[in-house]
Amino acid sequence: MTTSTLLSLISTTFLVLIYMRYIDGKGIFKRWRNRREEKKQSVTKQKNDEDDGLDASKTLSLLQHALTTLGGRAVTEEFEDETRIYYDYQGGHFFFVVSPDSVFVKLFYPQWYCVELDDIDKFSFMCRQINNANRNSQCTCFYVIDDEHNEANFYATCNFVLVEQLPQLADYVDSRLQTIFSTIRSISEVVNEKTESPY
């Protein structure tokens, strides 16, 4: 490639870029891009509406019906962006969180165990047990530090989908509750064994 050809190519590219910039200033490319983006969003929205077929507005009523079928005591509390159901079941104190635009339900078992932060050995032992349980369970355990009382409170949580297409909803919700019970039970057994023999 000769120098003159290279210069000609550079100047042509430069002129094309200037011309495109001029046209873009007139809004021609912007309108084209906007139309293409609107079409893409319309197709995506239509596809999402067709694909999921899941009705998030029914999630709360499905959960309430399942809890009524299971028995236990349920208290509902409405918030701006979510509904909470506090639920006492088989000696456990749970709460469910349901968002109006989601088919997912968040299930929590709050403060099922407490350790003083001054007891470093017990706290680190509990953290190891929580990590082991999280690897092998369908629920997740975690702790929250309470500075006011100088302790760590342990929680368990489980997220699940709740839609009317699922058969036997009460049994399905009960299986989520039992998952948390069994995880806590397995951790408690190890902790009790360790308590009998010092850390």
MDTraj code that builds the backbone (N, CA, C; nanometers):
import mdtraj as md
import numpy as np

residues = "MET THR THR SER THR LEU LEU SER LEU ILE SER THR THR PHE LEU VAL LEU ILE TYR MET ARG TYR ILE ASP GLY LYS GLY ILE PHE LYS ARG TRP ARG ASN ARG ARG GLU GLU LYS LYS GLN SER VAL THR LYS GLN LYS ASN ASP GLU ASP ASP GLY LEU ASP ALA SER LYS THR LEU SER LEU LEU GLN HIS ALA LEU THR THR LEU GLY GLY ARG ALA VAL THR GLU GLU PHE GLU ASP GLU THR ARG ILE TYR TYR ASP TYR GLN GLY GLY HIS PHE PHE PHE VAL VAL SER PRO ASP SER VAL PHE VAL LYS LEU PHE TYR PRO GLN TRP TYR CYS VAL GLU LEU ASP ASP ILE ASP LYS PHE SER PHE MET CYS ARG GLN ILE ASN ASN ALA ASN ARG ASN SER GLN CYS THR CYS PHE TYR VAL ILE ASP ASP GLU HIS ASN GLU ALA ASN PHE TYR ALA THR CYS ASN PHE VAL LEU VAL GLU GLN LEU PRO GLN LEU ALA ASP TYR VAL ASP SER ARG LEU GLN THR ILE PHE SER THR ILE ARG SER ILE SER GLU VAL VAL ASN GLU LYS THR GLU SER PRO TYR".split()
xyz = np.array([
    [0.0846, -0.1169, 0.0000],
    [0.0000, 0.0000, 0.0000],
    [0.0897, 0.1240, 0.0000],
    [0.0639, 0.2122, -0.0942],
    [0.1464, 0.3320, -0.1062],
    [0.0970, 0.4382, -0.0082],
    [0.1805, 0.5387, 0.0076],
    [0.1493, 0.6469, 0.1003],
    [0.0263, 0.7241, 0.0549],
    [0.0164, 0.7475, -0.0762],
    [-0.0989, 0.8230, -0.1268],
    [-0.2292, 0.7454, -0.1084],
    [-0.2254, 0.6131, -0.1272],
    [-0.3443, 0.5297, -0.1055],
    [-0.3847, 0.5322, 0.0413],
    [-0.2872, 0.5233, 0.1279],
    [-0.3130, 0.5272, 0.2712],
    [-0.3736, 0.6608, 0.3120],
    [-0.3176, 0.7710, 0.2609],
    [-0.3714, 0.9033, 0.2909],
    [-0.5128, 0.9190, 0.2369],
    [-0.5367, 0.8661, 0.1175],
    [-0.6693, 0.8724, 0.0579],
    [-0.7705, 0.7955, 0.1427],
    [-0.7316, 0.6786, 0.1892],
    [-0.8176, 0.5960, 0.2741],
    [-0.8481, 0.6666, 0.4059],
    [-0.7480, 0.7269, 0.4671],
    [-0.7663, 0.7993, 0.5932],
    [-0.8578, 0.9193, 0.5739],
    [-0.8365, 0.9950, 0.4649],
    [-0.9196, 1.1140, 0.4434],
    [-1.0642, 1.0745, 0.4119],
    [-1.0850, 0.9649, 0.3374],
    [-1.2205, 0.9176, 0.3088],
    [-1.2905, 0.8751, 0.4373],
    [-1.2204, 0.8017, 0.5223],
    [-1.2766, 0.7586, 0.6511],
    [-1.3110, 0.8795, 0.7359],
    [-1.2224, 0.9771, 0.7336],
    [-1.2446, 1.0988, 0.8108],
    [-1.3684, 1.1725, 0.7614],
    [-1.3843, 1.1824, 0.6296],
    [-1.5018, 1.2491, 0.5719],
    [-1.6308, 1.1734, 0.6048],
    [-1.6256, 1.0410, 0.5976],
    [-1.7438, 0.9604, 0.6321],
    [-1.7823, 0.9833, 0.7780],
    [-1.6844, 0.9865, 0.8676],
    [-1.7122, 1.0100, 1.0092],
    [-1.7726, 1.1488, 1.0323],
    [-1.7192, 1.2485, 0.9602],
    [-1.7745, 1.3844, 0.9729],
    [-1.9187, 1.3873, 0.9220],
    [-1.9448, 1.3214, 0.8089],
    [-2.0781, 1.3175, 0.7520],
    [-2.1753, 1.2463, 0.8468],
    [-2.1309, 1.1347, 0.9049],
    [-2.2154, 1.0607, 0.9997],
    [-2.2446, 1.1457, 1.1223],
    [-2.1468, 1.2207, 1.1656],
    [-2.1659, 1.3091, 1.2802],
    [-2.2688, 1.4172, 1.2469],
    [-2.2623, 1.4683, 1.1233],
    [-2.3576, 1.5701, 1.0779],
    [-2.4996, 1.5114, 1.0754],
    [-2.5128, 1.3910, 1.0175],
    [-2.6441, 1.3264, 1.0106],
    [-2.6950, 1.2962, 1.1513],
    [-2.6058, 1.2487, 1.2391],
    [-2.6454, 1.2166, 1.3770],
    [-2.6929, 1.3413, 1.4494],
    [-2.6318, 1.4560, 1.4188],
    [-2.6746, 1.5820, 1.4782],
    [-2.8160, 1.6177, 1.4357],
    [-2.8564, 1.5738, 1.3174],
    [-2.9919, 1.5981, 1.2689],
    [-3.0912, 1.5000, 1.3316],
    [-3.0411, 1.3997, 1.4014],
    [-3.1288, 1.3052, 1.4700],
    [-3.1706, 1.1855, 1.3873],
    [-3.1121, 1.1670, 1.2673],
    [-3.1526, 1.0558, 1.1826],
    [-3.1162, 0.9228, 1.2474],
    [-2.9890, 0.9098, 1.2917],
    [-2.9468, 0.7862, 1.3555],
    [-3.0146, 0.7666, 1.4905],
    [-3.0391, 0.8764, 1.5626],
    [-3.1060, 0.8649, 1.6924],
    [-3.2451, 0.8053, 1.6759],
    [-3.3203, 0.8573, 1.5771],
    [-3.4556, 0.8051, 1.5552],
    [-3.4505, 0.6576, 1.5173],
    [-3.3546, 0.6212, 1.4326],
    [-3.3414, 0.4821, 1.3920],
    [-3.3086, 0.3931, 1.5119],
    [-3.2123, 0.4396, 1.5959],
    [-3.1756, 0.3641, 1.7162],
    [-3.2928, 0.3526, 1.8121],
    [-3.3661, 0.4626, 1.8303],
    [-3.4810, 0.4608, 1.9217],
    [-3.5883, 0.3640, 1.8732],
    [-3.6175, 0.3664, 1.7413],
    [-3.7169, 0.2742, 1.6873],
    [-3.6735, 0.1297, 1.7068],
    [-3.5461, 0.1025, 1.6824],
    [-3.4942, -0.0336, 1.6991],
    [-3.5022, -0.0775, 1.8462],
    [-3.4693, 0.0137, 1.9383],
    [-3.4747, -0.0172, 2.0814],
    [-3.6191, -0.0408, 2.1276],
    [-3.7127, 0.0421, 2.0794],
    [-3.8540, 0.0239, 2.1156],
    [-3.9060, -0.1101, 2.0661],
    [-3.8683, -0.1472, 1.9451],
    [-3.9116, -0.2751, 1.8895],
    [-3.8549, -0.3908, 1.9717],
    [-3.7277, -0.3795, 2.0100],
    [-3.6641, -0.4838, 2.0900],
    [-3.7330, -0.4983, 2.2258],
    [-3.7656, -0.3859, 2.2918],
    [-3.8342, -0.3899, 2.4219],
    [-3.9735, -0.4485, 2.4088],
    [-4.0442, -0.4137, 2.3011],
    [-4.1783, -0.4651, 2.2782],
    [-4.1755, -0.6170, 2.2611],
    [-4.0795, -0.6663, 2.1828],
    [-4.0661, -0.8106, 2.1611],
    [-4.0304, -0.8805, 2.2917],
    [-3.9383, -0.8217, 2.3697],
    [-3.8982, -0.8814, 2.4973],
    [-4.0152, -0.8877, 2.5939],
    [-4.0927, -0.7792, 2.6048],
    [-4.2080, -0.7762, 2.6954],
    [-4.3112, -0.8795, 2.6538],
    [-4.3379, -0.8871, 2.5228],
    [-4.4358, -0.9829, 2.4731],
    [-4.3892, -1.1251, 2.5017],
    [-4.2606, -1.1513, 2.4823],
    [-4.2066, -1.2846, 2.5070],
    [-4.2150, -1.3207, 2.6544],
    [-4.1818, -1.2263, 2.7430],
    [-4.1908, -1.2516, 2.8869],
    [-4.3338, -1.2803, 2.9280],
    [-4.4291, -1.2046, 2.8733],
    [-4.5692, -1.2262, 2.9070],
    [-4.6162, -1.3635, 2.8628],
    [-4.5689, -1.4077, 2.7453],
    [-4.6113, -1.5382, 2.6943],
    [-4.5417, -1.6515, 2.7677],
    [-4.4128, -1.6354, 2.7978],
    [-4.3327, -1.7450, 2.8497],
    [-4.3655, -1.7845, 2.9927],
    [-4.3692, -1.6867, 3.0839],
    [-4.3752, -1.7314, 3.2222],
    [-4.5121, -1.7844, 3.2609],
    [-4.6195, -1.7226, 3.2181],
    [-4.7521, -1.7732, 3.2507],
    [-4.7769, -1.7840, 3.3998],
    [-4.6946, -1.7214, 3.4809],
    [-4.7064, -1.7298, 3.6260],
    [-4.7704, -1.6024, 3.6773],
    [-4.8673, -1.6177, 3.7664],
    [-4.9420, -1.5034, 3.8177],
    [-4.8935, -1.4702, 3.9575],
    [-4.8119, -1.3635, 3.9683],
    [-4.7548, -1.3241, 4.0975],
    [-4.8611, -1.2734, 4.1934],
    [-4.9733, -1.2258, 4.1408],
    [-5.0769, -1.1711, 4.2287],
    [-5.1432, -1.2796, 4.3135],
    [-5.1314, -1.4042, 4.2740],
    [-5.1944, -1.5143, 4.3483],
    [-5.1030, -1.5747, 4.4546],
    [-4.9771, -1.5366, 4.4572],
    [-4.8812, -1.6001, 4.5481],
    [-4.9240, -1.5873, 4.6941],
    [-4.9649, -1.4694, 4.7354],
    [-5.0053, -1.4480, 4.8747],
    [-5.1258, -1.5332, 4.9115],
    [-5.2282, -1.5344, 4.8267],
    [-5.3475, -1.6139, 4.8589],
    [-5.3164, -1.7635, 4.8596],
    [-5.2279, -1.8080, 4.7710],
    [-5.1877, -1.9494, 4.7711],
    [-5.1163, -1.9856, 4.9008],
    [-5.0279, -1.8962, 4.9462],
    [-4.9554, -1.9218, 5.0712],
    [-5.0515, -1.9235, 5.1898],
    [-5.1430, -1.8272, 5.1944],
    [-5.2395, -1.8230, 5.3052],
    [-5.3248, -1.9488, 5.3075],
    [-5.3666, -1.9952, 5.1915],
    [-5.4462, -2.1177, 5.1847],
    [-5.3647, -2.2388, 5.2323],
    [-5.2402, -2.2467, 5.1896],
    [-5.1543, -2.3588, 5.2312],
    [-5.1330, -2.3575, 5.3820],
    [-5.1105, -2.2401, 5.4409],
    [-5.0888, -2.2313, 5.5857],
    [-5.2159, -2.2652, 5.6630],
    [-5.3306, -2.2263, 5.6110],
    [-5.4582, -2.2620, 5.6745],
    [-5.4753, -2.4129, 5.6733],
    [-5.4402, -2.4766, 5.5627],
    [-5.4496, -2.6221, 5.5512],
    [-5.3558, -2.6909, 5.6497],
    [-5.2355, -2.6364, 5.6685],
    [-5.1378, -2.6963, 5.7596],
    [-5.1760, -2.6777, 5.9063],
    [-5.2526, -2.5753, 5.9367],
    [-5.2842, -2.5436, 6.0766],
    [-5.1791, -2.4486, 6.1300],
    [-5.1705, -2.4346, 6.2585],
    [-5.0770, -2.3392, 6.3162],
    [-5.1415, -2.2023, 6.3234],
    [-5.0704, -2.1080, 6.3780],
    [-5.1243, -1.9723, 6.3954],
    [-5.0510, -1.8771, 6.3036],
    [-5.1277, -1.8048, 6.2200],
    [-5.0678, -1.7115, 6.1243],
    [-5.1223, -1.5712, 6.1477],
    [-5.0324, -1.4722, 6.1470],
    [-5.0698, -1.3315, 6.1592],
    [-5.0096, -1.2586, 6.0394],
    [-5.0936, -1.1852, 5.9664],
    [-5.0494, -1.1160, 5.8466],
    [-5.0278, -0.9676, 5.8754],
    [-4.9179, -0.9137, 5.8214],
    [-4.8870, -0.7718, 5.8365],
    [-4.8528, -0.7159, 5.6982],
    [-4.9252, -0.6113, 5.6582],
    [-4.9062, -0.5500, 5.5269],
    [-4.8064, -0.4354, 5.5347],
    [-4.7154, -0.4295, 5.4375],
    [-4.6233, -0.3185, 5.4211],
    [-4.6427, -0.2621, 5.2809],
    [-4.5763, -0.1532, 5.2509],
    [-4.5935, -0.0891, 5.1207],
    [-4.5511, -0.1796, 5.0054],
    [-4.4373, -0.2467, 5.0196],
    [-4.3843, -0.3252, 4.9086],
    [-4.3792, -0.4755, 4.9345],
    [-4.4347, -0.5208, 5.0479],
    [-4.4351, -0.6633, 5.0774],
    [-4.5392, -0.6947, 5.1842],
    [-4.5710, -0.8218, 5.1965],
    [-4.6599, -0.8705, 5.3016],
    [-4.5824, -0.9735, 5.3821],
    [-4.5945, -0.9645, 5.5134],
    [-4.5291, -1.0627, 5.6006],
    [-4.6352, -1.1444, 5.6728],
    [-4.6092, -1.2730, 5.6796],
    [-4.6969, -1.3621, 5.7561],
    [-4.6119, -1.4255, 5.8644],
    [-4.6452, -1.3957, 5.9895],
    [-4.5773, -1.4555, 6.1040],
    [-4.6517, -1.5839, 6.1363],
    [-4.5771, -1.6925, 6.1469],
    [-4.6408, -1.8236, 6.1514],
    [-4.5767, -1.9113, 6.2585],
    [-4.6571, -1.9548, 6.3546],
    [-4.6127, -2.0487, 6.4585],
    [-4.6553, -2.1887, 6.4162],
    [-4.5572, -2.2775, 6.4058],
    [-4.5854, -2.4115, 6.3539],
    [-4.4916, -2.5120, 6.4185],
    [-4.5483, -2.6133, 6.4811],
    [-4.4732, -2.7222, 6.5448],
    [-4.3623, -2.6691, 6.6358],
    [-4.3913, -2.5662, 6.7107],
    [-4.2950, -2.5106, 6.8057],
    [-4.1964, -2.4125, 6.7446],
    [-4.2056, -2.3894, 6.6150],
    [-4.1160, -2.2951, 6.5480],
    [-4.1867, -2.1642, 6.5197],
    [-4.1114, -2.0571, 6.5213],
    [-4.1655, -1.9234, 6.4954],
    [-4.1051, -1.8716, 6.3646],
    [-4.1818, -1.8805, 6.2582],
    [-4.1363, -1.8453, 6.1242],
    [-4.1987, -1.7138, 6.0803],
    [-4.1412, -1.6565, 5.9745],
    [-4.2168, -1.5559, 5.9007],
    [-4.1865, -1.5665, 5.7529],
    [-4.2925, -1.5438, 5.6742],
    [-4.2857, -1.5482, 5.5288],
    [-4.2908, -1.4056, 5.4762],
    [-4.2175, -1.3778, 5.3697],
    [-4.2210, -1.2473, 5.3037],
    [-4.2642, -1.2701, 5.1593],
    [-4.3725, -1.2008, 5.1202],
    [-4.4266, -1.2137, 4.9850],
    [-4.4328, -1.0751, 4.9219],
    [-4.3741, -1.0601, 4.8034],
    [-4.3821, -0.9349, 4.7275],
    [-4.4949, -0.9473, 4.6263],
    [-4.5673, -0.8380, 4.6001],
    [-4.6821, -0.8468, 4.5092],
    [-4.6453, -0.8753, 4.3638],
    [-4.5197, -0.8521, 4.3265],
    [-4.4801, -0.8715, 4.1869],
    [-4.3868, -0.9907, 4.1681],
    [-4.3893, -1.0848, 4.2627],
    [-4.2981, -1.1989, 4.2543],
    [-4.3702, -1.3281, 4.2914],
    [-4.3301, -1.4370, 4.2278],
    [-4.3838, -1.5679, 4.2630],
    [-4.2950, -1.6368, 4.3668],
    [-4.1877, -1.5691, 4.4089],
    [-4.0986, -1.6247, 4.5095],
    [-4.1455, -1.5864, 4.6494],
    [-4.1320, -1.6801, 4.7411],
    [-4.1641, -1.6580, 4.8816],
    [-4.0347, -1.6733, 4.9593],
    [-4.0100, -1.5806, 5.0508],
    [-3.8937, -1.5902, 5.1385],
    [-3.9420, -1.6381, 5.2748],
    [-3.8805, -1.7429, 5.3239],
    [-3.9167, -1.8016, 5.4529],
    [-3.8001, -1.7833, 5.5485],
    [-3.8281, -1.7311, 5.6675],
    [-3.7249, -1.7082, 5.7686],
    [-3.7622, -1.7775, 5.8993],
    [-3.6608, -1.8319, 5.9672],
    [-3.6749, -1.8776, 6.1049],
    [-3.5768, -1.7921, 6.1843],
    [-3.6273, -1.6866, 6.2496],
    [-3.5365, -1.5920, 6.3160],
    [-3.4917, -1.6392, 6.4540],
    [-3.3716, -1.6044, 6.4861],
    [-3.3139, -1.6204, 6.6197],
    [-3.3387, -1.7584, 6.6811],
    [-3.3023, -1.8621, 6.6087],
    [-3.3207, -1.9970, 6.6616],
    [-3.2055, -2.0377, 6.7536],
    [-3.0994, -1.9595, 6.7542],
    [-2.9879, -1.9867, 6.8455],
    [-2.9152, -1.8560, 6.8722],
    [-2.8566, -1.8473, 6.9903],
    [-2.7896, -1.7238, 7.0297],
    [-2.6583, -1.7594, 7.1002],
    [-2.5519, -1.6859, 7.0678],
    [-2.4213, -1.7074, 7.1299],
    [-2.3673, -1.5725, 7.1752],
    [-2.3136, -1.5694, 7.2962],
    [-2.2490, -1.4464, 7.3429],
    [-2.1180, -1.4271, 7.2664],
    [-2.0921, -1.3051, 7.2270],
    [-1.9719, -1.2768, 7.1484],
    [-1.8440, -1.2930, 7.2297],
    [-1.8555, -1.2856, 7.3614],
    [-1.7374, -1.3050, 7.4458],
    [-1.6892, -1.4500, 7.4443],
    [-1.7790, -1.5420, 7.4125],
    [-1.7435, -1.6835, 7.4057],
    [-1.6933, -1.7136, 7.2632],
    [-1.5674, -1.6791, 7.2389],
    [-1.5108, -1.6863, 7.1040],
    [-1.5077, -1.8296, 7.0517],
    [-1.4747, -1.9245, 7.1375],
    [-1.4677, -2.0640, 7.0926],
    [-1.6044, -2.1136, 7.0450],
    [-1.7069, -2.0871, 7.1227],
    [-1.8405, -2.1324, 7.0859],
    [-1.8897, -2.0609, 6.9597],
    [-1.8607, -1.9311, 6.9507],
    [-1.9032, -1.8550, 6.8333],
    [-1.8347, -1.9080, 6.7079],
    [-1.7058, -1.9298, 6.7118],
    [-1.6351, -1.9805, 6.5928],
    [-1.6803, -2.1225, 6.5592],
    [-1.7085, -2.2039, 6.6624],
    [-1.7599, -2.3386, 6.6389],
    [-1.8954, -2.3321, 6.5672],
    [-1.9837, -2.2424, 6.6127],
    [-2.1146, -2.2271, 6.5496],
    [-2.0999, -2.1796, 6.4046],
    [-2.0078, -2.0893, 6.3806],
    [-1.9859, -2.0411, 6.2434],
    [-1.9420, -2.1552, 6.1522],
    [-1.8562, -2.2437, 6.2012],
    [-1.8131, -2.3597, 6.1218],
    [-1.9315, -2.4518, 6.0930],
    [-2.0165, -2.4718, 6.1942],
    [-2.1334, -2.5583, 6.1751],
    [-2.2315, -2.4978, 6.0740],
    [-2.2465, -2.3672, 6.0797],
    [-2.3336, -2.2979, 5.9841],
    [-2.2788, -2.3148, 5.8423],
    [-2.1486, -2.2977, 5.8252],
    [-2.0880, -2.3151, 5.6923],
    [-2.1072, -2.4566, 5.6401],
    [-2.0893, -2.5563, 5.7269],
    [-2.1119, -2.6950, 5.6866],
    [-2.2570, -2.7178, 5.6469],
    [-2.3489, -2.6651, 5.7262],
    [-2.4915, -2.6825, 5.6963],
    [-2.5288, -2.6154, 5.5645],
    [-2.4728, -2.4992, 5.5386],
    [-2.5050, -2.4279, 5.4151],
    [-2.4575, -2.5030, 5.2909],
    [-2.3523, -2.5815, 5.3050],
    [-2.3036, -2.6614, 5.1917],
    [-2.3953, -2.7787, 5.1619],
    [-2.4615, -2.8309, 5.2653],
    [-2.5352, -2.9562, 5.2517],
    [-2.6861, -2.9421, 5.2625],
    [-2.7384, -2.8231, 5.2668],
    [-2.8808, -2.8052, 5.2902],
    [-2.9442, -2.7203, 5.1816],
    [-3.0765, -2.7278, 5.1724],
    [-3.1501, -2.6449, 5.0774],
    [-3.1877, -2.5099, 5.1380],
    [-3.1576, -2.4919, 5.2655],
    [-3.1817, -2.3615, 5.3269],
    [-3.0461, -2.2997, 5.3630],
    [-3.0488, -2.1726, 5.3965],
    [-2.9264, -2.1001, 5.4286],
    [-2.9347, -2.0493, 5.5711],
    [-2.8292, -2.0716, 5.6475],
    [-2.8215, -2.0204, 5.7840],
    [-2.7212, -1.9055, 5.7872],
    [-2.7476, -1.8081, 5.8722],
    [-2.6578, -1.6944, 5.8876],
    [-2.6754, -1.6370, 6.0268],
    [-2.5858, -1.5464, 6.0648],
    [-2.5978, -1.4831, 6.1956],
    [-2.5984, -1.3321, 6.1816],
    [-2.6579, -1.2679, 6.2804],
    [-2.6646, -1.1227, 6.2865],
    [-2.6082, -1.0812, 6.4214],
    [-2.5162, -0.9863, 6.4213],
    [-2.4551, -0.9384, 6.5459],
    [-2.5473, -0.8359, 6.6112],
    [-2.5754, -0.8583, 6.7384],
    [-2.6536, -0.7641, 6.8184],
    [-2.5565, -0.6962, 6.9155],
    [-2.5100, -0.5770, 6.8779],
    [-2.4122, -0.5051, 6.9601],
    [-2.4698, -0.4651, 7.0960],
    [-2.5970, -0.4346, 7.0983],
    [-2.6603, -0.3894, 7.2220],
    [-2.6547, -0.4973, 7.3307],
    [-2.6764, -0.6229, 7.2904],
    [-2.6739, -0.7339, 7.3863],
    [-2.5443, -0.8147, 7.3797],
    [-2.4515, -0.7737, 7.2914],
    [-2.3221, -0.8399, 7.2761],
    [-2.3382, -0.9893, 7.2458],
    [-2.4205, -1.0171, 7.1422],
    [-2.4444, -1.1565, 7.1059],
    [-2.4659, -1.1702, 6.9558],
    [-2.4556, -1.2930, 6.9104],
    [-2.4836, -1.3255, 6.7703],
    [-2.6101, -1.4094, 6.7665],
    [-2.7082, -1.3659, 6.6879],
    [-2.8331, -1.4395, 6.6715],
    [-2.8305, -1.5122, 6.5384],
    [-2.8677, -1.6391, 6.5400],
    [-2.8620, -1.7224, 6.4210],
    [-3.0006, -1.7358, 6.3580],
    [-3.0036, -1.7245, 6.2268],
    [-3.1270, -1.7309, 6.1491],
    [-3.1142, -1.8411, 6.0446],
    [-3.2294, -1.8877, 5.9959],
    [-3.2327, -1.9785, 5.8814],
    [-3.3311, -1.9210, 5.7807],
    [-3.3013, -1.9374, 5.6541],
    [-3.3893, -1.8850, 5.5499],
    [-3.3950, -1.9819, 5.4318],
    [-3.5055, -1.9729, 5.3599],
    [-3.5272, -2.0594, 5.2437],
    [-3.6166, -1.9831, 5.1464],
    [-3.5787, -1.9765, 5.0212],
    [-3.6601, -1.9113, 4.9182],
    [-3.7183, -2.0194, 4.8282],
    [-3.8435, -2.0021, 4.7906],
    [-3.9061, -2.1005, 4.7026],
    [-4.0136, -2.0354, 4.6173],
    [-4.0441, -2.1005, 4.5057],
    [-4.1482, -2.0550, 4.4147],
    [-4.2812, -2.1131, 4.4618],
    [-4.3851, -2.0304, 4.4574],
    [-4.5184, -2.0790, 4.4951],
    [-4.6179, -2.0330, 4.3882],
    [-4.6594, -2.1265, 4.3048],
    [-4.7543, -2.0978, 4.1966],
    [-4.8620, -2.2055, 4.1967],
    [-4.9753, -2.1745, 4.1378],
    [-5.0884, -2.2669, 4.1403],
    [-5.0641, -2.3927, 4.0577],
    [-4.9631, -2.3919, 3.9713],
    [-4.9327, -2.5102, 3.8908],
    [-4.8721, -2.6232, 3.9747],
    [-4.8253, -2.5918, 4.0948],
    [-4.7662, -2.6945, 4.1805],
    [-4.8769, -2.7787, 4.2439],
    [-4.8616, -2.9099, 4.2435],
    [-4.9629, -2.9934, 4.3100],
    [-4.9400, -2.9939, 4.4610],
    [-5.0464, -3.0097, 4.5365],
    [-5.0406, -3.0234, 4.6824],
    [-4.9547, -2.9140, 4.7462],
    [-5.0032, -2.7921, 4.7364],
    [-4.9282, -2.6761, 4.7847],
    [-4.8974, -2.6835, 4.9336],
    [-4.9918, -2.7314, 5.0140],
    [-4.9690, -2.7385, 5.1589],
    [-4.8518, -2.8311, 5.1898],
    [-4.8462, -2.9453, 5.1218],
    [-4.7344, -3.0384, 5.1429],
    [-4.6025, -2.9767, 5.0979],
    [-4.6078, -2.9008, 4.9897],
    [-4.4881, -2.8346, 4.9384],
    [-4.4364, -2.7309, 5.0389],
    [-4.5252, -2.6476, 5.0927],
    [-4.4847, -2.5483, 5.1933],
    [-4.4336, -2.6189, 5.3181],
    [-4.5028, -2.7271, 5.3585],
    [-4.4574, -2.8037, 5.4751],
    [-4.3172, -2.8598, 5.4525],
    [-4.2857, -2.9018, 5.3317],
    [-4.1510, -2.9548, 5.3042],
    [-4.0448, -2.8464, 5.3213],
    [-4.0774, -2.7216, 5.2871],
    [-3.9831, -2.6111, 5.3092],
    [-3.9630, -2.5873, 5.4586],
    [-4.0709, -2.5928, 5.5348],
    [-4.0601, -2.5766, 5.6803],
    [-3.9778, -2.6910, 5.7400],
    [-4.0025, -2.8113, 5.6948],
    [-3.9298, -2.9278, 5.7467],
    [-3.7812, -2.9219, 5.7098],
    [-3.7487, -2.8634, 5.5950],
    [-3.6083, -2.8465, 5.5568],
    [-3.5360, -2.7606, 5.6592],
    [-3.6004, -2.6529, 5.7006],
    [-3.5391, -2.5661, 5.8018],
    [-3.5290, -2.6392, 5.9347],
    [-3.6361, -2.7094, 5.9738],
    [-3.6323, -2.7855, 6.0990],
    [-3.5182, -2.8860, 6.0994],
    [-3.5030, -2.9607, 5.9903],
    [-3.3994, -3.0649, 5.9884],
    [-3.2594, -3.0047, 5.9892],
    [-3.2397, -2.8918, 5.9223],
    [-3.1087, -2.8260, 5.9230],
    [-3.0741, -2.7783, 6.0632],
    [-3.1693, -2.7150, 6.1285],
    [-3.1464, -2.6655, 6.2648],
    [-3.1234, -2.7825, 6.3611],
    [-3.1992, -2.8883, 6.3429],
    [-3.1836, -3.0064, 6.4288],
    [-3.0441, -3.0665, 6.4143],
    [-2.9953, -3.0764, 6.2893],
    [-2.8631, -3.1364, 6.2692],
    [-2.7534, -3.0480, 6.3300],
    [-2.7660, -2.9170, 6.3190],
    [-2.6682, -2.8272, 6.3822],
    [-2.6762, -2.8386, 6.5330],
    [-2.7983, -2.8415, 6.5863],
    [-2.8172, -2.8489, 6.7318],
    [-2.7588, -2.9778, 6.7899],
    [-2.7732, -3.0878, 6.7169],
    [-2.7172, -3.2143, 6.7652],
    [-2.5655, -3.2057, 6.7791],
    [-2.4999, -3.1488, 6.6795],
    [-2.3535, -3.1343, 6.6841],
    [-2.3146, -3.0404, 6.7985],
    [-2.3896, -2.9327, 6.8149],
    [-2.3598, -2.8364, 6.9217],
    [-2.3784, -2.9015, 7.0570],
    [-2.4845, -2.9790, 7.0731],
    [-2.5077, -3.0454, 7.2025],
    [-2.4001, -3.1480, 7.2336],
    [-2.3546, -3.2213, 7.1316],
    [-2.2438, -3.3159, 7.1530],
    [-2.1186, -3.2408, 7.1966],
    [-2.0927, -3.1294, 7.1332],
    [-1.9740, -3.0515, 7.1649],
    [-1.9844, -2.9880, 7.3023],
    [-2.1071, -2.9531, 7.3438],
    [-2.1267, -2.8920, 7.4741],
    [-2.0928, -2.9910, 7.5857],
    [-2.1265, -3.1193, 7.5616],
    [-2.0961, -3.2213, 7.6619],
    [-1.9458, -3.2405, 7.6776],
    [-1.8714, -3.2309, 7.5682],
    [-1.7251, -3.2324, 7.5786],
    [-1.6766, -3.0929, 7.5401],
    [-1.5936, -3.0276, 7.6235],
    [-1.5562, -2.8885, 7.6016],
    [-1.4930, -2.8642, 7.4642],
    [-1.4967, -2.7380, 7.4249],
    [-1.4427, -2.6979, 7.2950],
    [-1.2947, -2.7182, 7.2942],
])
top = md.Topology()
chain = top.add_chain()
for i, resn in enumerate(residues, 1):
    res = top.add_residue(resn, chain, resSeq=i)
    for name in ("N", "CA", "C"):
        top.add_atom(name, md.element.get_by_symbol(name[0]), res)
traj = md.Trajectory(xyz[None], top)
